[in-house]
Amino acid sequence: MDKIVSILELFGTKLVQDLQQSLRTKGVSYGGGDSRLSNKIKYVVIKGEDKVSMQLLMPQYGFALDNGRKPTSSGGNGEVKNKITEWAKRKNLVKKFQQSTLKARVDKQNEAKKRNPNREYKTLKQLSFEKAAIQLGYLISRKIHKNGYKGNHFYTDVVNKIDTGKLSKQISEILKTDILIEIKK
């Protein structure tokens, strides 16, 4: 049984490394390092009385990233918007959004000043970080709900390349050895 566990542990380690590399290759990262998703991919080998199994553990959103998402057909509860707002904060996208929206608003105001120079205009200020984060989360989630998004197939590509025949052969060779040892006793 221990030999099978060690083979499954080697297989699990390689699978996790391949998935993490696939995420890096597909451009999924966080601050120049591995993404949170990549860091949460794990495996566990479960030993029972008469069986051994291995499970790959990955957050649910990993499958959404892999498969993509269709446009939403009905209203939601705001969960997507809230998660995207937090994601935008982690990715430091809010600061860029604050700057770009201020520039767009100033440009629009300057055009209005040319058309109506006699009117008084207020001095525009940059949005607060929290307000900008909420607006950015809303805009991104609205686009996702309207158009969906394509998956990057980081998981599917790796799983389709797995040589299950090799793993099966290794385990069956060990099972024959274990059976022979138990018969000799």
Summary of the structure (lengths in Angstrom):
residues: 185
radius of gyration: 25.9
end to end distance: 16.1
largest distance: 102.7
contacts: 447
relative contact order: 0.15
helix: 64%
strand: 11%
